[in-house]
């Protein structure tokens, strides 16, 4: 933004959006609104009522710093330190992947599974919890269940714990830096939920710099075919799940057939695929044979 940038909210938003657009930032208008709403401590939809307000010099300086960071390629969610997920404000930073809207479909699929919630106090495990957004959203929605969250990254787990504490469910979620099969006894849980790395390594190398240079590679790169971690967790899930237990997986849009074959080989049945809002395969879930 220019040094002599105007001080009214609407004018600063316009200047910021133009600045970001000129630097190739995706959705520059939304990024500018997210920064401004954070600055003014309001929802971005409320900015319409603040367009004619003047910014102080301190506010303008803070907005310049944020716009500069986003313009250099840093995700706006990391700059403001949070993102919305399932109606909750989730803290995000470089310790874990930024939650995507597609993952809300994963959570909704789990919540809609009546057969799972018919169990008295079901045990639910979130594998690769990252920021904790999945397990925290489930714990908020289903207070009568027991929840566990695992991640191999100590940094990600520290972020998940902070989010669980901030959102009031820390005492209801057990978290550990463990692999699934090493942490649990056989036939112990009712459902395993996973948003694991699923991008093939050669595709990872082609990701936009905004993603590749800032978000943790471990949460994105799924190996040569994108399915290295997913395959491992499918077979671990077949050990720790009770007969009739559920597995829910978020996948890439071209992986449904291969993941379905893995599930069949691991003795899962009733395999279903759900699409995202763009009509792309996104969620696969199945039942362990009894």
N, C-alpha and C positions, 0 to 999 in steps of 0.2 A: 504494500500500500504506500502511496506517496506520503511524504512528510507532512504536507499541508492538507491531509485528508479531512473531509468535512466531519462534523461532530454529531450530527443527528443519526439516530440508529438506522433509518432507511437509507441514508446516503452512504454510511459506512458499509452497510450490507451490500449495496450496489458496487462500491469500489472494491470490496473484498472479493466478491464473486467474479468480477472482471479480472482481478489479479490472479486468482486461482485458475480461471478458465485459460488464461494466457500461458499458464504453466502446465497445462494438460491434466489438471486434477479432475477426476470423475465427480459428477454432481457438485459443481463448485457452489451453486446456490445453497444446497442443503448443508454442505460443509460450513459455509459462512454462518448459516442460521444456527447450527449446532454450537459453534464457537460463541456466537452472540448470546444465545440462551444460557449457556454456562456462565458467561460473564455477568449476565443480569439475573442469574438464579431463577430462571423461569423455563417453562416448557417452550419448545420452538414454535408451537402453534400460538402461543400467547404473544409472540413478537408483533403480530398485527396491531395489537393495542399499544405498542411502545414505539412505533415507527418515528414519531415526532419528538421523542425524548432526546435530550442532549447527553452525550457521554462526557465524563470528566477526562482530564488529561491522563490520569492513571488508568482509567478504563480503556481509553484509546491506545495507550502504550501496551497494555496487556493484549488487546485485540491484535495489534500489529505483530506481537511476538507469536501468538497462536497462528495467525495467517502465514507468517514466514515459515513456521515449522511444517504446516500442511503443504505449503507451496514447494517445500524441499522434498516432499514425498512421504512424510510421516503420516500414518493414518489419523484421521481426525479423532477417532475414538481414543487413541493413545494420548493425544494432545489434551483432550478434556478429561480423560481419566475414567470414563464410564461409557456404557451403552445400555440401551433398553433391551430387555429380554423377558418375554412372557409377562409384561406389565411391571417388571421390577428394574430398578437401576442397578446394574452390575458393574463393579469396579473392573477395569481392564488396563493392562500394561504389557510390557514386552515379555513378561513371564509366561503368558499363555495366549492362545489363539483368540482373536476377537469373535464372539458369538455371532453367527449368521442367522438371518430369518429362516433359512431352511431347517435349522436345528429346532426351531419352535415347532415345526411339523413333527419332528421326532418326539418331542415332549407331548404334544397333543395326541399322537398315536398311542403312546403309553397310557395317558389319562383316559382315553376312550376304550381301553381294553377291559371290559367288565369282568371277564373271566379271571383276570389277575386280581382285581380289587375285591372280588368275592371272597378271597382268602382272608382269614382273620389275621391281621398284622403281618402282611407279606414282607419278605426281605427283598429289597431292591438294591442292585449293585450298579454303579456308574463307573465304567472302565475308561480310563483316559479322561478324567474329569476336567482337566484344564482349569478354567476360571471357576468351575463349580456350578455353572449356570443351569445345567440339566438337573442335577440332583437337588439343588436348592429349590428350583421351581417345583419339582415333584414333592419335596418335603413341605413346601408352603401349601400345596393343593391337597395333599393327603396326609394329614397329621397322625393317622392311625397306623401307618406303615413304619418299618425300620429301614434305614438307609445306610449304605456303605459307598465310599468313593475311593477309587485307586488311581494313582498316576505314578509313572516312573520318574517324573520330574519333581524334585523337591521344590523348585521355584514355583511351579504351577500349583502344587499343593498349598504352599504358603498363601498364594493369592486366593485359592478356593476357601481356605479357612477364614481369611479376612472377609470374604463375601458372605460366608455362612454366618459369621458373627454379626456383621452389619445388618443382615436380613432376618436375624432372630431365630435361626435354626441350627446353630452350632452344636447344641446339646443333643440333637437328634440325628446327626450324621457322623458316622465313624469314618475317618480319613486315614489313609496309609500309603506310604511309598512302596507298593508291592505289585507283583504280577498276580493275576487273578487266581490261577491254580495253586500258587504257592501260599496264598493268604487264607484260603477257605477250605473247609472239609467238603468231601463229595456230597452231592445232593443236599445242599444247605440253603440255596436261595430260590426264590420264585421267579425272578426276572433279572436279566443282564441287559444293560442299555449302553450303547457305544456310539460315540462320534469319534472315530479313530482316523489317523492319517490315511487318505485313500488316493492321493495324487501320485501317478507314476513319476519316477525320478526325472525322466527326460522332459515331462511336462512341467515339473516343478521348476526346472531351469529356465523355462519360458514365461514364468509368471511375471506379472507387472512388478516393477521395483517396489511399489508401495507395499506389496505383500512380501515379496522375497527378501527384501532388505530390512524388514522390521518385525515380522511375525516369526515365531520360532519354527525352524525347519522341522524339528522333531514332530511337531503337531500337524504337518502337512505332507511330508514326503513318505509315501507308502511303499517305497522300494520299486524294483523294476516294473512290476505290473500294477502297483498301487495297492496290492492286497496282502502284502507280507504280514502286517500286524492283524488285519481283519481275520485272516485264515487262522492264525495262532489263537486268537481270542474265541473264535467259533469252537475250536476243539477244546479249549479250556472251559468254555461255558457248558459244553456237553458233560463235563465232569462235575461242576459245582451246582448245576441246576437240578432241582427236583424233577422227577418224571412229570411231564405236563407243564414244565416251566417255560418261560418265554425268553426269546432273545430279540432285541430290537437294534437295528444297525442303520446308521446313515451311510450312504454310499455315493460314488460318482454315477453320473447318469447312464454310463455304458457298462456298469458292473453287475446289474441285477441277475443276469443269467449265470455268470460265473459264481457269484455269491450264493445263488440258489443251489448250484451243484455242490458247493462246499457244504452247505447246510444239510443236504440230503446225505452226503457221505458221512457226516457227523451224527446221523440218526435224528435229524429234525424233520418235521412234517408240517402240513398246513401252512406252507410258505406263501406269503402274500407280499405284494409290492405296492407302494403308495407313491404317487407323483407329487412334485412340488407345484407351486403356482404357475410355473412355466411349462407344465405338462411334461416334465422330465422325471424319470425314475429317480427316487431319492431315498426312500425308506424301505427296508426289507425286514420283515419279522416272521418268526416261526415258533413252533412248539416242539419241545423235546419229546420224543416218543416215550410212552409209558411202559 
